[in-house]
C-alpha cells in the first residue's frame, strides 16, 4: 500500500504515523524525545524512529514509504530543510532534512514548522476543509498561528509568519520573553489563564481547565479571569482578521478543550469588535493531537505531487 512517513516532534515526545494517499492513518506510534540526554540524542532518536517506521511499512504494508515529512518546533527554514533553532530541543542549524534523507535511503523529505504543519492539516482535511482562506490559532503554552491560503500555509519571507501570540494587545503590559510588553500570549494562552487563575485563588496547583470548570459553576472570580482572556484574544484575532481576511478561524490547543465555555463568549467578543470586516466562521479544531502527524504526511505527499506529477494529495 502506498504511504509516507510522518513525524511530529514536540518538546517532550514524538508522534509518528504512516499516512496513506487519502490522509488515512495506517499506523501510529509514540515515543519520548530523550531531550534529557542532549540534542544529539534527540536527533538520533528521530532518525532511528524514522527507520523503524520504514521497516514497519515494508513488513506490514508491503512496500517502503515513498517520502517522509517531519514537523519540528522553533525556527524552521523549510526551503533549505534546516531546523534553525529550538530552545526546547537544544539545536541550532540542524540539517534535519538531509540527515533523514540519508537514513531513509534517499527518499524525498519535507521539513515543516509544527504549528504551520498542524494548521495545514486542519485547513485541508480538518475543521477548515473547503475554506480557501483560513487562520489556525492553537492556544497552548504560548499562542501561534498558521495562515492558510489556497491549500497551503504561508511561512513568510523568514519563517515567522503567523506569530499572532506576539501581537501587542495590552501596550505597556506584562513583559514577554520576546522582549515586548503586553503580547497576546501573556493574556490568552492556556498558560496565561492558568497563571491568572492560580493568582486569583492562591492555589499554585490549579490550571486553566479548573478555571473553565469554575466558570461553568458560576464563580464570579473565574468569570472575570476568563473574560479578561477572551477579551485579549478577541483583540488579537480582530487585528489578525483585519490583515488577513480569513474565511474560517480555527481555534485549537488546550484552551479550546473548554468548548462552548470558550467559543460562545469568544464569538460574541469578536462580533462586537468588527466594523467593516467580514466576520469569519469561528470553529474548534477537529484533529486534536493528530494534526501535526497528518500535516507532516500532507507535506510528504505534496513533495511527490510536485516531483512526479502524480495527483496524490488529499
Wavefront OBJ file of the C-alpha trace (Angstrom):
o trace
v 0.000 0.000 0.000
v 1.296 3.437 -0.944
v 2.203 5.501 2.106
v 4.525 8.119 3.561
v 6.233 8.553 6.936
v 5.039 11.411 9.162
v 6.816 12.620 12.310
v 5.659 15.312 14.721
v 8.480 16.193 17.117
v 7.472 18.039 20.285
v 9.369 19.295 23.282
v 8.798 16.123 25.289
v 7.559 13.494 22.870
v 7.352 12.390 19.267
v 4.202 11.280 17.475
v 4.577 9.337 14.256
v 2.394 7.728 11.622
v 2.323 6.060 8.269
v -0.140 8.063 6.183
v -1.986 6.862 3.100
v -2.709 8.893 -0.009
v -6.190 9.758 1.264
v -4.831 11.148 4.540
v -5.705 7.991 6.465
v -3.534 6.954 9.422
v -2.323 3.432 8.617
v -0.103 3.072 11.677
v 0.604 5.282 14.690
v 3.380 5.269 17.285
v 4.783 7.488 20.028
v 7.984 7.806 21.978
v 9.913 10.264 24.139
v 12.348 12.660 22.518
v 15.091 11.868 25.032
v 15.940 15.552 25.325
v 17.288 14.971 28.846
v 20.225 13.230 27.142
v 21.044 16.266 24.987
v 20.351 17.473 21.433
v 22.431 14.765 19.748
v 20.322 12.093 21.424
v 17.158 13.830 20.193
v 18.422 13.773 16.612
v 19.470 10.129 16.884
v 16.032 9.308 18.262
v 14.289 10.998 15.337
v 16.436 9.189 12.778
v 16.049 5.810 14.471
v 12.288 6.272 14.772
v 12.021 7.072 11.060
v 13.986 3.943 10.152
v 11.723 1.815 12.370
v 8.670 3.264 10.638
v 10.142 2.499 7.250
v 10.713 -1.096 8.357
v 7.152 -1.378 9.639
v 5.832 -0.219 6.271
v 7.885 -2.788 4.398
v 6.780 -5.596 6.715
v 3.120 -4.741 7.188
v 2.154 -2.641 4.160
v 4.252 -4.443 1.583
v 6.409 -1.510 0.467
v 8.758 1.167 1.785
v 7.496 4.699 2.309
v 7.573 6.900 -0.777
v 8.520 10.049 1.144
v 8.649 11.486 4.655
v 7.505 14.638 6.391
v 8.650 15.910 9.772
v 7.277 18.773 11.872
v 9.508 20.408 14.492
v 9.184 23.354 16.897
v 11.233 26.534 16.921
v 12.616 28.411 13.940
v 12.470 26.358 10.752
v 13.951 27.066 7.317
v 11.537 24.910 5.358
v 13.029 25.717 1.961
v 16.543 24.653 2.951
v 15.380 21.821 5.211
v 17.130 23.207 8.288
v 15.845 23.211 11.866
v 17.443 26.559 12.638
v 16.776 26.847 16.362
v 14.809 25.189 19.130
v 15.251 26.250 22.738
v 13.346 23.188 23.986
v 15.350 20.652 21.986
v 18.687 22.430 22.110
v 19.666 22.502 18.469
v 20.917 25.158 16.062
v 21.235 24.992 12.274
v 20.436 21.290 12.137
v 20.255 19.947 8.535
v 17.467 17.588 9.516
v 16.048 17.058 6.041
v 19.406 15.909 4.712
v 20.013 13.629 7.680
v 16.635 11.969 7.273
v 17.037 11.605 3.518
v 20.331 9.795 4.048
v 18.939 7.459 6.712
v 15.843 6.631 4.651
v 17.736 5.622 1.538
v 17.310 8.809 -0.467
v 13.531 9.269 -0.359
v 12.329 12.887 -0.508
v 11.815 14.513 2.884
v 9.823 17.650 3.788
v 10.549 19.683 6.919
v 7.901 21.928 8.450
v 7.181 24.105 11.480
v 4.947 22.285 13.975
v 2.148 24.857 14.169
v 2.086 25.547 10.434
v 2.089 21.817 9.739
v -0.813 21.235 12.129
v -2.587 24.165 10.514
v -2.097 22.636 7.071
v -3.910 19.502 8.212
v -6.721 21.406 9.934
v -7.202 23.626 6.905
v -7.071 20.936 4.260
v -8.732 17.912 5.872
v -9.919 19.150 9.291
v -12.080 21.983 10.586
v -11.223 24.296 7.695
v -11.794 21.800 4.895
v -13.136 23.596 1.841
v -12.081 27.076 3.011
v -9.776 28.876 0.581
v -8.517 31.202 3.342
v -8.191 30.225 6.987
v -6.312 31.110 10.146
v -5.423 28.342 12.621
v -4.639 29.504 16.164
v -3.682 26.936 18.829
v -3.902 28.184 22.422
v -1.331 26.250 24.431
v 1.728 27.185 26.453
v 2.010 30.066 24.003
v -0.050 31.206 21.031
v 0.995 30.803 17.418
v -0.840 30.798 14.109
v -0.938 29.264 10.660
v -2.101 31.339 7.702
v -3.826 29.148 5.123
v -4.029 30.291 1.523
v -5.498 28.101 -1.222
v -4.480 24.781 0.300
v -1.056 25.749 1.577
v 0.287 27.533 4.649
v 2.293 30.746 4.346
v 5.653 30.657 6.142
v 6.720 34.234 5.347
v 9.982 35.576 3.983
v 11.961 34.482 7.055
v 9.822 31.703 8.540
v 7.999 33.873 11.089
v 4.557 34.235 9.503
v 1.636 33.636 11.831
v 3.230 34.644 15.141
v -0.044 36.093 16.375
v 0.917 35.465 20.002
v 3.268 38.435 19.789
v 0.704 40.959 18.653
v 0.669 43.570 21.423
v -2.863 43.730 22.812
v -2.096 45.495 26.112
v 0.557 48.175 25.456
v 2.945 48.533 28.383
v 1.528 45.377 29.965
v 3.066 42.119 31.143
v 6.661 41.568 29.935
v 7.068 38.827 27.333
v 10.224 36.731 26.778
v 10.267 38.057 23.204
v 11.255 41.487 24.594
v 7.923 43.256 24.180
v 5.290 44.041 26.790
v 1.611 43.167 26.546
v 1.799 40.338 23.993
v -1.359 38.338 23.353
v 0.077 35.077 24.638
v 0.762 36.672 28.032
v -3.022 37.051 28.472
v -4.874 34.440 26.433
v -2.733 31.299 26.246
v -3.617 28.279 28.369
v -0.501 29.002 30.416
v -1.549 32.619 30.983
v -5.050 31.637 32.109
v -3.581 29.004 34.422
v -1.314 31.614 35.998
v -4.104 34.177 36.342
v -6.427 31.645 37.967
v -3.658 30.433 40.261
v -3.012 34.019 41.330
v -6.721 34.639 41.888
v -7.221 31.549 44.033
v -3.842 31.411 45.746
v -3.575 27.759 44.674
v -0.375 27.039 42.707
v -1.715 23.666 41.540
v -4.792 24.931 39.711
v -4.876 25.488 35.946
v -6.932 26.776 33.003
v -9.136 23.677 32.931
v -10.011 24.280 36.585
v -10.822 27.887 35.755
v -13.164 26.782 32.957
v -14.967 24.424 35.358
v -15.334 27.260 37.856
v -16.753 29.492 35.099
v -19.346 26.819 34.326
v -20.129 26.682 38.040
v -20.817 30.416 38.151
v -17.769 31.527 40.143
v -17.546 35.334 39.655
v -13.781 35.403 40.159
v -13.329 32.712 37.495
v -15.626 34.573 35.124
v -13.514 37.708 35.496
v -10.270 35.829 34.775
v -11.869 34.033 31.822
v -13.424 37.162 30.323
v -10.123 39.034 30.551
v -8.516 36.261 28.496
v -11.389 36.179 25.999
v -11.232 39.965 25.531
v -7.488 39.899 24.923
v -7.879 37.009 22.492
v -10.633 38.807 20.611
v -8.463 41.924 20.323
v -5.631 39.899 18.820
v -7.884 37.928 16.496
v -9.588 41.037 15.141
v -6.185 42.535 14.353
v -5.296 39.330 12.513
v -8.540 39.067 10.582
v -8.296 42.741 9.608
v -4.960 41.975 7.968
v -5.723 38.519 6.571
v -9.498 38.395 5.950
v -9.806 34.622 6.576
v -12.999 32.801 5.724
v -12.583 30.405 8.651
v -10.916 30.942 12.013
v -9.884 27.645 13.634
v -9.102 27.664 17.353
v -7.212 24.712 18.838
v -4.898 23.834 21.696
v -5.621 23.171 25.347
v -7.836 26.193 25.946
v -10.167 25.180 23.109
v -10.980 21.996 25.021
v -13.291 24.152 27.150
v -15.740 24.032 24.232
v -18.689 26.421 24.417
v -17.271 27.938 27.607
v -14.667 29.490 25.309
v -16.398 29.684 21.941
v -19.692 31.306 22.983
v -18.116 34.408 24.604
v -15.295 34.498 22.034
v -17.646 34.613 19.051
v -19.601 37.403 20.727
v -16.444 39.351 21.632
v -15.149 39.158 18.059
v -18.574 40.082 16.655
v -18.669 43.210 18.845
v -15.269 44.352 17.620
v -15.655 44.040 13.870
v -16.846 47.054 11.897
v -16.199 46.880 8.146
v -14.534 43.462 8.377
v -16.360 40.315 7.335
v -16.942 38.066 10.344
v -15.261 34.689 9.773
v -16.704 31.384 10.860
v -15.078 30.584 14.237
v -14.766 26.838 14.818
v -12.870 24.457 17.107
v -10.017 22.430 15.667
v -11.101 18.935 14.630
v -7.960 16.797 14.520
v -6.665 17.061 18.080
v -3.114 15.896 18.647
v -3.038 14.020 15.325
v -2.933 17.311 13.371
v 0.872 17.522 13.373
v 1.322 13.981 12.062
v -1.365 14.387 9.435
v 0.148 17.689 8.339
v 3.612 16.143 8.083
v 2.077 13.421 5.950
v 0.464 16.017 3.699
v 3.831 17.755 3.270
v 5.339 14.427 2.211
v 2.571 13.714 -0.302
v 2.927 17.247 -1.646
v 6.592 16.530 -2.353
v 5.599 13.602 -4.548
v 2.884 15.635 -6.209
v 5.436 18.332 -7.053
v 8.143 15.993 -8.294
v 6.425 13.291 -10.291
v 3.231 14.955 -11.446
v 1.049 12.356 -9.745
v -2.066 13.716 -8.079
v -1.817 12.117 -4.652
v -2.534 14.996 -2.304
v -5.724 14.509 -0.247
l 1 2 3 4 5 6 7 8 9 10 11 12 13 14 15 16 17 18 19 20 21 22 23 24 25 26 27 28 29 30 31 32 33 34 35 36 37 38 39 40 41 42 43 44 45 46 47 48 49 50 51 52 53 54 55 56 57 58 59 60 61 62 63 64 65 66 67 68 69 70 71 72 73 74 75 76 77 78 79 80 81 82 83 84 85 86 87 88 89 90 91 92 93 94 95 96 97 98 99 100 101 102 103 104 105 106 107 108 109 110 111 112 113 114 115 116 117 118 119 120 121 122 123 124 125 126 127 128 129 130 131 132 133 134 135 136 137 138 139 140 141 142 143 144 145 146 147 148 149 150 151 152 153 154 155 156 157 158 159 160 161 162 163 164 165 166 167 168 169 170 171 172 173 174 175 176 177 178 179 180 181 182 183 184 185 186 187 188 189 190 191 192 193 194 195 196 197 198 199 200 201 202 203 204 205 206 207 208 209 210 211 212 213 214 215 216 217 218 219 220 221 222 223 224 225 226 227 228 229 230 231 232 233 234 235 236 237 238 239 240 241 242 243 244 245 246 247 248 249 250 251 252 253 254 255 256 257 258 259 260 261 262 263 264 265 266 267 268 269 270 271 272 273 274 275 276 277 278 279 280 281 282 283 284 285 286 287 288 289 290 291 292 293 294 295 296 297 298 299 300 301 302 303 304 305 306 307 308 309 310 311 312 313 314
